[in-house]
Amino acid sequence: MSPSAARLPLFLMLAWRNLWRHKRRTLVMLFALVLGIWSMIVMAALIRGSMEEQVQKEIRNLTGHVQIHAPSYRDDPAVEHRFAVTPALAEALHVKAVVAAGARVRVPAVIASERESAGVTLMGIDPQGERGLSFISKAVTDGAYLSSPDDPGLLLGRKLAEQLETTLGRRVVLMSQDANNQIADRGFRVVGIFDADPQALETGYVFVGLNVAQQMLKIGKDVSEVAVMTPDRKRLEAVVASLRAAAPGEDVAAWTEVQPMVVLMEKIHNVVLLIWFAVVFTAMAFGLVNTLLMAVFERTREFGLFQALGMPPRFILGQVLVESLILLGIALLLGNLTSWLSVVGLKGGIDLSMFAEGLEMVGMSPVMYPALAAGDVTAANVIVVVLGVLASLYPAWRASRYVPVEAITRA
């Protein structure tokens, strides 16, 4: 056994005893470290949960995990930018990696009631295909959901119904441009009223049967888009590759390409977390350095005596570092435990409904659910250990630099 390994139990015993020479000071520092670790992890869970909720909401709100369009549709969502669902594409949509898929017609339109009119996006959907794919299948709160692609009814958002001064059972007229660049119009009876979050969906979209929309726009069996849902939004490479192979002339894009602002928001959240981690630990580092420096100054004569008896300076440096590591280890254990218990206790969500109107403006849910990510916990722990050791180096270096005679004779 090497001399260093033989001295390790002695280092541990001395470090443990030295930490508890002043119990109150050690407990105060331990509390500060645990509080800092707890705040980092719990704040990360809340921010991560909020961001995850926003991403999932955006995916449910007609985005899906993958979308297929004609090459120019995303730049100009007009009726002429459409495509046909080929047998090869239809087969690629019925594989194990695809949880749900639905073809849609999505074009600009104008809706008019007896009193008012408004610009909207006309969505022709397959009602069964939208189950498990988007919010609309569960959003109808008054009336009935569409029964089939041939259903002659129309789904109207609650806010839009109020703007148009119409209601369930009343007739409205939809107008758009058909495949021949002519005005296409058709009357519909409102069969369902839906609620959506955010409310902009209620005023921006109306839903009709897919076949009805195709007939109205005279586009045959062509569609504007196909949306796809998969088991995991983070592993889309294989699905996107297979769909591109099945539809080589079309624009196949993952949700990250369709909604780049959501991806940017997610990156901003990650930066905010790192800044928060840095701020919290900077505050903890000052306390840690102060505590260790006080301990070092109080033991000046002791360190001088150790060196006079032949202990190399590097072992004194190691002893102070071991004290720091023991303190950090206890803090990490308690901090991780209290963080986990806090997140478990908040699994029912934090109700922020009193701020619902303001939160809705930024796309946040009035109920915040924490999401504990292994990466965030690992990052917090690594930051605490690495920066904690770095913060301990100065007190340890000071202890190892004492001249034995001066240290022993110091009052």
C-alpha positions in Angstrom: 0.0 0.0 0.0 1.4 3.4 -0.9 2.0 6.0 1.8 -0.7 8.3 0.4 -3.3 5.5 0.5 -2.2 4.6 4.1 -2.7 8.2 5.2 -6.2 8.5 3.7 -8.1 7.2 6.8 -6.1 9.6 8.9 -7.0 12.5 6.6 -10.7 11.5 6.7 -10.7 11.2 10.5 -8.9 14.6 11.0 -11.1 16.3 8.4 -14.3 15.0 10.0 -13.2 16.1 13.5 -12.0 19.5 12.3 -15.4 20.2 10.6 -17.3 19.7 13.8 -14.9 21.7 16.0 -17.4 24.6 15.5 -20.7 22.9 14.9 -22.8 26.1 14.5 -20.5 27.4 11.8 -20.4 24.1 9.9 -24.2 23.7 10.2 -24.8 27.2 8.9 -22.5 26.5 5.9 -24.1 23.2 5.3 -27.6 24.7 5.4 -26.5 27.4 2.9 -25.0 24.7 0.6 -28.1 22.5 0.8 -30.4 25.5 0.2 -28.4 26.5 -2.9 -28.4 22.9 -4.3 -32.1 22.6 -3.6 -32.8 26.0 -5.3 -30.8 25.0 -8.4 -32.5 21.6 -8.9 -36.0 22.7 -8.1 -35.8 25.8 -10.2 -34.4 23.7 -13.0 -37.3 21.3 -12.6 -39.9 24.1 -12.7 -38.3 25.8 -15.8 -37.9 22.5 -17.5 -41.5 21.5 -16.8 -42.8 24.9 -18.0 -40.8 24.5 -21.2 -41.8 20.9 -21.8 -45.5 22.0 -21.4 -45.0 24.7 -24.0 -43.4 22.3 -26.4 -46.0 19.7 -26.0 -48.7 22.3 -26.4 -47.2 23.5 -29.6 -46.9 20.0 -30.9 -50.6 19.2 -30.1 -51.7 22.5 -31.6 -51.7 21.2 -35.2 -47.9 20.8 -35.5 -47.2 17.2 -34.7 -43.7 15.7 -34.7 -43.3 15.7 -38.5 -45.1 17.6 -41.3 -45.1 16.9 -45.1 -45.9 19.7 -47.5 -45.5 20.6 -51.1 -42.0 22.3 -51.6 -43.3 25.9 -51.6 -46.2 25.6 -49.1 -44.5 26.8 -46.0 -43.5 30.0 -47.7 -46.9 30.5 -49.4 -49.7 28.4 -47.9 -52.0 28.8 -51.0 -54.2 26.2 -52.5 -52.0 25.7 -55.6 -49.2 24.4 -53.3 -50.7 20.9 -52.7 -49.7 17.3 -53.3 -51.2 13.9 -53.5 -50.8 11.1 -50.9 -49.2 8.4 -53.0 -49.5 4.7 -52.1 -45.8 4.6 -51.1 -46.4 7.5 -48.7 -49.6 6.0 -47.3 -47.7 2.8 -46.6 -44.9 4.7 -44.9 -47.5 6.3 -42.6 -48.7 2.9 -41.4 -45.6 1.6 -39.7 -44.9 1.0 -36.0 -42.8 4.2 -35.6 -45.9 6.3 -36.5 -48.4 6.6 -33.6 -50.9 8.8 -35.5 -51.0 10.5 -38.9 -53.6 12.6 -40.7 -53.9 14.4 -44.0 -55.2 18.0 -44.0 -56.3 20.8 -46.2 -55.1 24.1 -44.8 -55.8 27.3 -46.7 -56.6 30.9 -45.9 -60.3 31.7 -45.9 -63.0 34.2 -44.9 -65.9 33.2 -42.7 -69.1 35.2 -42.6 -72.2 35.0 -40.4 -75.4 37.0 -40.7 -73.7 40.0 -38.9 -69.9 39.8 -39.0 -67.0 38.3 -41.0 -63.4 37.4 -40.2 -60.3 36.0 -41.8 -59.4 32.5 -40.7 -57.5 29.4 -41.7 -59.7 26.7 -43.2 -58.8 23.2 -41.9 -60.1 20.2 -43.7 -59.4 17.2 -41.5 -60.1 13.5 -41.1 -61.8 13.4 -37.7 -60.5 10.0 -36.8 -57.0 10.7 -38.0 -56.8 13.7 -35.7 -57.3 11.6 -32.6 -54.0 11.3 -30.9 -52.5 13.9 -33.3 -53.9 17.3 -32.4 -56.0 19.1 -29.7 -59.2 19.4 -31.8 -60.5 15.9 -31.2 -60.9 16.6 -27.4 -61.5 20.4 -27.6 -65.2 20.4 -28.6 -67.1 21.4 -25.5 -70.5 22.3 -27.0 -72.2 20.3 -29.7 -70.5 17.4 -31.4 -67.2 16.5 -33.0 -67.1 15.8 -36.8 -68.1 12.3 -37.5 -66.3 11.6 -40.8 -64.4 13.4 -43.6 -67.8 13.8 -45.4 -69.5 15.5 -42.4 -71.1 18.7 -43.7 -70.8 20.5 -40.4 -68.3 23.0 -39.1 -66.3 23.4 -35.8 -66.0 27.0 -34.6 -63.9 28.4 -31.8 -65.8 30.0 -28.9 -64.1 33.4 -29.3 -64.7 33.4 -33.0 -68.4 32.5 -32.4 -68.7 35.5 -30.1 -67.0 37.8 -32.7 -69.4 36.6 -35.4 -72.4 36.8 -33.1 -73.4 33.3 -34.0 -73.9 30.1 -32.1 -74.4 26.3 -32.3 -76.8 25.3 -35.0 -76.6 28.5 -37.0 -75.3 28.7 -40.5 -72.1 30.5 -41.7 -70.5 30.9 -45.1 -66.9 30.0 -45.9 -65.1 31.6 -48.8 -61.7 30.8 -50.3 -59.8 30.4 -53.5 -60.2 27.1 -55.4 -57.9 25.3 -57.7 -59.0 27.4 -60.7 -58.3 30.7 -59.0 -62.0 31.3 -58.6 -63.9 32.2 -55.4 -65.2 29.1 -53.7 -67.9 29.5 -51.2 -70.1 27.1 -49.2 -72.6 27.3 -46.4 -72.0 25.3 -43.2 -74.0 24.7 -40.1 -72.1 25.0 -36.9 -72.2 21.6 -35.2 -69.5 22.1 -32.6 -67.9 24.8 -30.5 -64.3 24.2 -29.3 -62.1 25.8 -26.7 -58.4 26.0 -27.2 -55.2 27.2 -25.4 -54.0 29.7 -26.5 -57.2 31.4 -27.4 -55.7 32.6 -30.7 -56.6 29.1 -32.0 -60.2 29.8 -31.3 -60.2 32.9 -33.6 -57.7 31.7 -36.2 -59.1 28.3 -37.3 -62.3 26.6 -38.4 -62.5 22.8 -39.0 -64.5 20.9 -41.6 -64.4 17.4 -43.1 -61.4 16.7 -45.3 -63.5 15.5 -48.3 -65.9 18.4 -48.0 -62.9 20.9 -48.1 -61.5 19.1 -51.1 -64.8 19.3 -53.0 -65.3 22.9 -52.1 -61.8 23.8 -53.4 -61.9 21.4 -56.4 -58.6 19.8 -55.6 -59.6 16.2 -56.0 -57.8 14.1 -53.4 -54.9 16.4 -53.0 -54.0 17.8 -49.6 -52.0 20.7 -48.1 -50.1 18.8 -45.5 -49.7 15.5 -43.7 -49.0 15.6 -39.9 -47.3 12.7 -38.1 -47.0 11.8 -34.4 -44.3 9.5 -33.2 -43.5 7.9 -29.8 -40.5 10.3 -29.1 -40.2 13.8 -30.4 -36.4 13.7 -29.9 -35.7 10.7 -32.1 -37.1 11.6 -35.5 -34.2 11.0 -37.8 -35.4 7.5 -38.9 -39.0 8.5 -39.4 -38.0 11.6 -41.4 -35.7 9.6 -43.6 -38.3 7.0 -44.4 -40.9 9.6 -45.2 -38.5 11.5 -47.5 -37.8 8.2 -49.3 -41.6 7.6 -49.7 -42.3 11.2 -50.8 -39.0 12.3 -52.6 -40.5 15.4 -54.2 -42.1 16.8 -51.0 -40.9 18.9 -48.1 -40.6 16.6 -45.1 -39.7 18.6 -41.9 -39.5 17.8 -38.2 -41.3 20.0 -35.8 -38.0 21.8 -35.0 -37.9 23.1 -38.6 -41.6 24.0 -38.6 -41.5 25.8 -35.3 -37.9 27.3 -35.0 -39.1 29.8 -32.4 -40.0 27.0 -30.0 -36.5 25.6 -30.4 -35.0 29.0 -29.8 -37.1 29.4 -26.6 -35.8 26.0 -25.4 -32.2 27.1 -25.9 -32.9 30.3 -24.1 -34.3 28.4 -21.2 -31.1 26.3 -21.0 -29.0 29.4 -20.9 -31.2 30.9 -18.2 -30.6 27.7 -16.2 -26.9 27.9 -16.5 -26.9 31.5 -15.5 -29.0 30.6 -12.5 -26.7 27.8 -11.5 -23.7 30.2 -11.8 -25.4 32.9 -9.7 -26.4 30.5 -6.9 -23.1 28.8 -6.7 -21.2 32.1 -6.7 -23.0 33.1 -3.6 -22.4 29.7 -2.0 -18.7 29.8 -3.0 -18.1 33.0 -1.0 -19.5 31.4 2.1 -17.5 28.2 1.5 -14.2 30.2 1.1 -15.0 32.3 4.1 -15.7 29.2 6.3 -12.6 27.4 5.3 -10.4 30.5 5.7 -11.7 31.0 9.2 -11.0 27.4 10.0 -7.5 27.7 8.5 -6.6 30.9 10.5 -7.8 29.3 13.7 -5.5 26.3 13.1 -2.4 28.3 12.1 -0.3 26.9 15.0 -1.6 23.4 14.4 -0.5 23.5 10.8 2.9 24.9 11.8 3.4 22.1 14.3 2.5 19.5 11.6 5.1 20.9 9.3 7.7 21.1 12.1 7.0 17.4 12.7 7.8 16.6 9.1 4.4 16.7 7.4 4.9 17.9 3.7 2.8 21.0 2.7 1.0 19.0 0.1 -0.6 16.9 2.8 -1.8 20.0 4.6 -3.3 21.2 1.3 -4.9 17.7 0.9 -6.4 17.8 4.4 -8.2 21.1 3.8 -9.4 19.9 0.5 -10.8 16.7 2.1 -12.7 18.8 4.6 -14.2 20.7 1.8 -15.1 17.5 -0.1 -16.8 16.0 3.0 -18.8 19.2 3.5 -19.8 19.2 -0.2 -20.6 15.5 -0.2 -23.0 15.9 2.8 -24.6 19.0 1.2 -25.1 17.2 -2.1 -26.7 14.2 -0.4 -29.1 16.3 1.6 -29.7 18.8 -1.3 -30.5 16.1 -3.8 -32.8 14.3 -1.3 -34.7 17.5 -0.4 -35.0 18.5 -4.1 -36.4 15.1 -5.1 -38.9 15.2 -2.2 -39.9 18.8 -3.2 -40.5 17.8 -6.9 -42.5 14.7 -5.8 -44.6 16.9 -3.5 -45.3 19.3 -6.4 -46.2 16.6 -9.0 -49.8 17.8 -8.8 -48.6 21.2 -10.2 -48.4 24.8 -8.9 -51.6 26.7 -9.5 -50.9 30.1 -11.0 -54.5 30.7 -12.2 -54.5 34.2 -10.5 -52.0 35.1 -13.2 -53.7 33.2 -16.0 -54.3 36.2 -18.3 -50.7 37.3 -18.2 -49.3 33.8 -18.5 -51.5 33.2 -21.5 -50.0 36.2 -23.3 -46.6 34.4 -23.2 -48.0 31.0 -24.0 -47.6 29.5 -20.5 -50.1 27.3 -18.7 -51.7 28.5 -15.5 -50.6 25.3 -13.8 -46.8 24.7 -13.7 -45.7 21.1 -13.5 -42.1 20.4 -12.5 -40.1 18.0 -14.6 -36.9 16.6 -13.0 -34.4 15.9 -15.8 -31.3 13.7 -15.1 -29.2 16.1 -17.1 -30.1 19.1 -14.9 -29.4 17.2 -11.7 -26.1 16.0 -13.1 -25.1 19.5 -14.2 -26.0 21.0 -10.8 -24.0 18.3 -8.9 -20.9 18.6 -11.2 -21.0 22.4 -10.9 -21.1 22.2 -7.1 -18.2 19.7 -6.9 -15.9 21.3 -9.5 -16.5 24.9 -8.4 -16.5 23.8 -4.7 -13.1 22.3 -5.1 -11.8 25.3 -6.9 -13.2 27.6 -4.2 -11.4 25.5 -1.6 -8.0 25.7 -3.3 -7.2 29.2 -2.0 -7.8 28.4 1.7 -5.9 25.1 1.3 -3.0 26.8 -0.4 -2.8 29.4 2.4 -2.7 26.6 4.9 0.2 24.8 3.1 2.3 28.0 2.8 2.8 28.7 6.5 6.4 28.8 7.7 6.5 26.4 10.7 8.4 28.7 13.1 6.2 31.7 12.4 3.1 29.6 12.6 3.9 28.0 15.9 4.9 31.4 17.5 1.8 33.2 16.2 -0.5 34.2 19.0 
